[in-house]
């Protein structure tokens, strides 16, 4: 991580842990919002008006949090409005880097950084924290707008709608309370739960996380049992994006590498069918790169010191 703008030792996956060995995730630092008129959003400062070509996303195909933003961009018809840079999925001793892997960008053409952490210190030379993706960048003011995926998905859903008039409403008013409630459960028990299992440093912490992960998956399996298309009915919402990015990585990485091995998604008929319904959407297909997911997760030395990437599974489900 960075401490007062200086990179400290080799990259490690565990950001923090409590006394019982539970993995604790870092809170995102940059929390400004793009809005239709540039007014301040729920957090941060104003001045970030929705404009074509002004904004840029830094992402990693391996990363579920970055893939949330990438999916929202595609589903909402914003691919011509917001450009994208893709980092190498294999984590280096200095974290995310550019170049050196097929399907990633060989260089950071906007800011000429070799490592993503240099983008953070370009904005804040004394930054302390982890240089994470996604990063939503403003070309006009040369700064980071936001690095919290939940914020980015929600702002993309609202900020550009008057310009594009495309895509579904991922956060419809009639479902907002239900969306917020399930989002909280998904984050604590599933999206972050798999990481708490994989990066647990005690048996107790692992056991707790394991139980949460599969309780969440059982809940989703039950919710989909009535044949609904998506989690809240016939229309996709931001909750589907949150669930999907973890589901699509589950059999590829979390089942084996993160020891979430009670069963695969493939073994749960409703979740498996749901996973493939979402994957079949044209806007979603291009956001999933199986080789990046496997290469990235199996590059984590703390979990896989040999660096060997398993041959299978070669595709999703």
C-alpha angles and dihedrals in degrees: 000000000000120000114190089338097310124112111239120214123297122337115267127189098222109082097180139335138198128236091274093054096257115155113244120201122221118250115243115256108201110063109163120132137222109227133181093255101023095256117144116277128217090297137018132016133320130239098090104114122183106255132157113259096005099105136059134191125217108202145163119216089216093059118087092200092054090044090058089064093042092052093048091050091053098041092049095050095247099130091107092046103048122041124212140218121196122209127210109278093219109088114230129203085268095047123240115017138177125249135007102091131077112257095024125102113264092215142011097249094184103050104008094232121159093199128031092234088067089063089057094050091045087064097036115017090194096046116150118196143053123316101231138173140268100059118178106205130197112217092193099059097021095233142114111265098188141342099188111102095205090056093046094052092050096046093048088053093058113019101066101033094102089057102042106023085199138128134022125300101257092193108038116185094236091059102036097106092048092045093050092048096050091041090059093051093045092051098048099037106028118012093043094020093074089054091048088055095045096045099036113134097197135046091239093054092048094048092050093049093045091054092048093050095053094040087057092047092048089051092053091046089054093045091055094046094096091066098253116161097228136010094274100031134278099344128071118240136183088267089065089054090051093049095042099054090058095040094052091055097042103088091033097055120345096058094059111014096039094040094238088141110143088107142329127252085248088066093057107074100200095045092044093053091045092050091055094045090058093042090053091064108106091225092055103046095071092053094063122078112174093192092053092049094051096040091049101048094042090051090069100109095198089063101028111025095175093056092223112156114211117241094228148098091036094180140020116284 
